[in-house]
Amino acid sequence: MQNQQVFNRYSLAGLGATLIGNGIGRFAYIALMPALIQAGWFDESQASYLGAATLIGYIFGAPAIGLLTKRFSIGVLIKAAMLVSSFTYLGCAIENAPIAWYYMLRTLAGIAGAMLIILAPPIVVRMHTPAIRARISGIIFSGIGLGALLSGTLVPLLIYHSIVSAWLGMGVVALITTFLTWNAWSTQSEQQAAGVVNASFANLSNVQRITVILILIAYSLDAIGYLPHTMFWVDYVVRELEMPFFTGGLLWASFGFGAMIGPLLAGVMGDKFGVRRSLVVSFMCKSAGVALPVISQHPTALFVSALLVGIFTPGTVSLVSIYTLESVGYELHTKAWGMMTMAFALSQGIVGYLMAYLAPTLSSYNVLFSTSAGVLMISACLIAISPTPIREPFPEGDALQTKD
């Protein structure tokens, strides 16, 4: 009997992987950034570049998978990436260390995060039937939102004690998550790892290639679209708008709440209305959310902005992963998704560093919000014109038979 339950040990293990790999790995630092500057740990330029260092790590994470999967099973790599990510936070708790120490740890966090985001979702989705795979993907990527929610609530509380305690707190959360999901990854077989290495794009049709290229470009632009909120949102609220740090934390928590429910909402939309149509709507809504602070700085507008961008940041990631699956099939999903993540990482790394360079010289973050909103509308148009992939039949034996 094929697995029809959406909440089971495997989907929750996938949630844990994205929680550590992107939720905590990216968003906790964003919440910490203003406090790190105000406490004198880093100056504004150093703090911005440290945020971009994680993005650069994502660039190295994708090609590292191609080498490592030749020697290790996917389950082993996922476990190792979880441990590395956890210990990078504990290492950052060392105060007054050389700046190179923090750059190294934040880059390692990016590498480990990329591995978790690329490897875990396709493996878990493959265990379930097509009828629920968008919802399964939604559960997996809701870990990103859960991490953002934790960073917007737990981090401000820990900062009131000390910045060291905030670093340690995130590291402990990551370690606990690793421990709770450890056994789920022990079931992954060497055959799954071999499929990642041996799959080839040679047999794709022209229609499939066009669709993949358009998804690739749209997803690369999506990386630019979400950067102002995920790099500078708390700093924008606290320092540009001169609101209390507590308010910045609450608005970031609203982003986190949206990000937690966003993939679940996207999953339901994808299964009910179709993945492509849902992805177009998601990009448009996300664009509106990014543009909203340019129109109004009222707290309600800021809350809606954070909520919309929060909902559709991991929501679009979830839908892009499933749309890629529909376009190339199961055997190529991991490799194609790795290529998508690589393009996303390159885009966010290059533009992230550019934004980090420009941010201290800008009189307002509104320039970045406007640019990103326009880029997201282009993503929506590219998905809208992409050829509809043929939904392939569910391969016999691909769904894992479990009692969950």
N, C-alpha and C positions, 0 to 999 in steps of 0.2 A: 504493500500500500504506500503510495507516494505521500510525502510529508505535506500536509495541508495547513498545519498550524503556523501562524505567523510569529507568535511569541514562543520560542523554544531555545534550548541551550546554544544552538548555533547562531541564530539571528541575534541573540543577546551577546554572544561572544563577538560577533561582528560589530555590534554597538560599542562594546568595550574597546575594540581595536581603533575605531574612529574617534572615540573619546580621548584616548591617549595620543593617537597619531596627529589629530588636527584640532580636536576640541580643547584639550589642555595644552597640547604642543604649541598652538598658535595664540589662542585667545587669552590665556592667563597672562602672557607677557604684555598684551595690549592693555589689560586692566592695571598692570603694575607700572607701566611706562611713566605716567605723571609723577607717581610717588618716587620712583627711582631718580628722576630729575630733581624733584624738590628736596630729596634727602641727600643729594650730592653724590650718589653712587656713580652717575654718568651725567655728562652734559647733554644738551638737547641733540646735538649732532651724533654723539656716540649712541644715545638711546635709539635714535631713528635707524642708524646703521645696524644695530643689534637686532632690531625687528626685521630688517631686510636680510640678515644673515640666515635666519630660518628659511626664508624663501629661497635663498641660494642653495641651502641644503637639499631642498626638494628637487633641484635640478640634478644633483648627484645621486639622489635616491633611486630614480627610475633606471638609469643605466646599470647601477650596482646590482639590481635585481637580475638582470640578464646574466651576469657573471656568477652570482651566488646560487641561483637556482640550478646551476649545473652541478653543484656539489652538495647542496643541502635541500631538504624537503621544505615545502611551503610552511608547514606547521612550525618547524624549527626556526625559520626566518622570522615568522610572526612573533614567536616568543622572544627571540633575541631583540627584535626591534622594540618590543614593549619594555624590556628591561633597560635597554640603552636610553630610551626616552625618559623613563622614570628617573634614572640616575643623573641625567643632565640637569634636572631640576634640583636635585639634592646638591649637585656640584655648584650650581649658581648661588647657593646659600652662603658660600664662602665670601665674606666681605673683604674688600680691599685687595682682591686678587688682581693680577695683571689683566688688562683689557683683552689681551689675546686669549686668556682662559675662557672668558665669557663668549667671545666670538667662536671659539672652537666648540663649546658646549651647545650654543644655539644652532650652529651649523649641523652638528650631530643630531640634534633634535629634529631638524628638518629632514635629514637623510632617513632617520628611523620613521618619521611621520609619513614620508612618501612611500616607504615600503609597506607600511600598514594600510594606507589608503589604496594602494595598487593591488596588493595581494589578497587582503581579507574579503572585500565585497564580492568579487567574482566567484570565489570558492563557496561562500555561503549561499549566494543566489543559485548556484548550480545544484544545490541540494533540494530545491523546491520547484514546484510545478509552475508553468507559465502563468496560470490564472492568478497567482499571488506574488509573482516575482517583483513587481513594482512596489508592493507593500513591504515585502521583505527588504528590498533595497532602502525603502524609507526608514524602516526600523534601524538598519545598520548605520545609515548616515545621520540619524538623530543623535548619535554619540557626539557629533560635532557641536550640535546645539546644546547638549547637556554640558559639555565642557565650557561653552561660552556662558551658560547660566551659572555654573559653579564659579567661573572667574569673576562674574559680576556680583556675586553674593558672598562667597567664601573669601575671596582675595581681599576685598575691602575690610572685612572683619579681622582677618589676620594681619593686615597692614597696621591696624590700630595698635597691635602688640609690637610688631617689628616687621621690617621687610624680609629679614631672614626667615621669620616664621611663615611668611607667605610663600617663599620659595619651597621651604620644607613641606608645607601643607599640600601644595600641588604634587610634589614628589611622592608623598605618602598616598594620596588619592590614586596616582598612577600605579603605584606598587600594589595597592589593594585590588585594583581592577585587574592587574596582571595575574595576581594569585587566584582570583575568583574565576577567571576565564581560561586558566592554564590548560586544564584537561581537555577542553573542547578542541583545541588545536592538535592534540595528540592523535586524533582520528584521521588527520589528513594524510593521504597516501603519496608514495613516490610517483605514482602514475599521474597525479595532478600536477606535480612539479615538472614532469617530463612534457606534459601537454603545453605548459607555458613556454618551454624552451623550443620545442619542435614545431609548433604551429606556424603556418606561413600565410602571407597575404596574397600569394601568387594566384590562388583560385577565386579571388573576388571578382565579381562582374563589374562592368563599367558603372552601372547604377550604384552598386555598393561602394565603389571607390569614390564616386562623386559625393554620396551621402557622408561617408567618413571624413572627406576633406572639409565639407561644410561644417560638420560637427566640430572638427578640430579647430577651425578658425573661430567659430562661435564660442567654443569653450575657452580658447586663448583670450578672446576679448572679454569673456566673463571674468577672467582673472584680474583684468584692469578695472572692471566695473565695481568689484567689491572692495578694492584696496583702501579707498579713503575711510570707509567705515571700520574696516578690520585693522588698519594701521593707526588711525588718528582720531577715532570717534571720541574716546574718553578725553584725550588731550584737547580736542576741539571744544567739547562741552565745558571742561574745567578752566582752560586757560584762555581760549578765544572768547567764549561767551561769559566767562567769569562766574560760572555756577559752582556751588560747593562740590568737593570731591565725592561726597555721598550721592549727590544728584547724578554725577557722571557714572558712578557705580550702578545706580538704579537704572539709568538709561541703557547702560551696557547689559544689565540683567534682562531688560526687555528685549534687547537683541538676542540674548541667550535663550529666553523663553520662546521667542519666535523661531529660533534655529532648532530648538528641541522638537517643536511640533511641525515645523516646516516639511521635513522629509516624510513624516507620516501623512500629512495632507497631500504632498506631491504623489506619494504612493497610491493613495486612494484615487486621486485625479487620474493618474496614469493608467490604472487598471480599468477605470470606468469610462474615461473620455478619450483614451489613446495617449501614448507617450509624447508624440510629436506635438499635438495640439496643446497638451498641458505644458510642455516645455516653452512654447511660444508665449503663452499667457504668463508663465513664471518670469521669463526675461522682461516682459513689459511691466509687470508689477514691481519687479526689482528695480527697474529703471526709474519708475515713479518714486519709489522709496528713497533712492539715492539723490534724486533731484529736490526732494521736499525741503531740506534745510536751506537751500538757496532761496526758496520762496518765503519761508517763515521760520523764525527761530523760537516761536512760542513752544513752551514745554509739551503741549499736546502734539504739535506737529513733529517735534523731536521724538516723542514716544512712538508715533505712528511710523516715522521714518525708520527708527531702529527696529521696530517690530516687523515691518515689511521686508527690510533688507535681511533681517534675521531669519524670517520664514523662508525666503527664496534663495538665500546663499547655499545652505546644504540641500535645499529642495531641488535646485537646478543641478547640483552635483549628482544627486540620486537619479534624476531623470536622464541626465546625460549618460550615466553609466548604463542604464537600461536601454536607452535609445541606441547606444553603441552595440549592446548585446543583440538587439533586434536587427541591426544592420550587418553584423559579421558572423553571428552564431556563437555557440558555446565555446568551441575549440579555440577561437581567436579572441574571445572576450578579454581574457587577462592581458594578452599582448596588446590589443587595441586600446584597452583601458589604460595600460601603462604608457602608451604613446600619447593618449589624451592628457594624462597627468603630467607627463614630461613637457608637453607644449604649454600646459597651464602653468607649470613651475617656471619655465623659461620666461613666459610673459610676465608673471607676477614678480619674478626675481629682477628682471631688467627694469620694468616700470616701477617696481617697488623701490629699487635703489634710486631711480630718477626722482620719484616722489619724495624719498627721504632727503635727497640733495636739495630739492626745490622748497620743501616745506618750511625750513627756517627763514627763507627769503621772501615768502609770500605774505601779503598783508592779511589774507583770509584763506581758509580751506575751501571756500566756495568754488574756486577755480577747479579744484580737483573733483568736487562733487558734480559740477556741470559736465566736465569732460567724461567722467565715468558713466553718467546717466546716458549720454549720447552713444557711447560705445555699447552699452547694453541693448539699446534699441537696434543697433546693427546686428547684434547676436540674434535677436528675435526674428529679424528679417531673413537671416541666413537659414535658420531652422525652418522657417515658413516655406522657403523655396526648395528645400531639400527633397529629393525623391523619396517616396514612401517605401521603406524596405519591406521585403516579403517576410512576414512572420513565420519563422521556421518551426516545424513540428518539434514537440518535446522529445529529445532523444531517449530511447528506451534505456532505463537503468541509471539515468543521470540524477534523478531525485533520490536522496538518501532515505532509506526506510528506517524510521526511528519511532520510538514510543513517546517522544516529547509532546 
